[in-house]
Amino acid sequence: MDKNLENLLSNLEPNIDKKCFELKQKRKEKRLQKLFIIASILLLIIPSTLILLNINIWGFIIGAIGIISVLTIAMLPIALKEEPRGECYE
């Protein structure tokens, strides 16, 4: 019985890895969709709010570029870190 189970598992291992990869890709796509939606909403809200509050847009843009630059430099090591290959738990 154990030999049959081992054969079955070894035959199914490529399919399991493929399905795990597909699930990771779907999760990544959902995160990117959410990020796109949030960015689109912010792109509409922030300039409108600045206009209503009579704030100079150039001062805001320079500040935003500075904050984004600092955050990018701080988060770059995390973004470049590769995930170790291993088992997928979904």
Residue pairs with C-beta under 8 A, 6 or more apart in sequence:
16 88
17 88
20 87
20 88
20 90
21 88
23 88
23 90
24 88
46 60
47 57
50 57
50 60
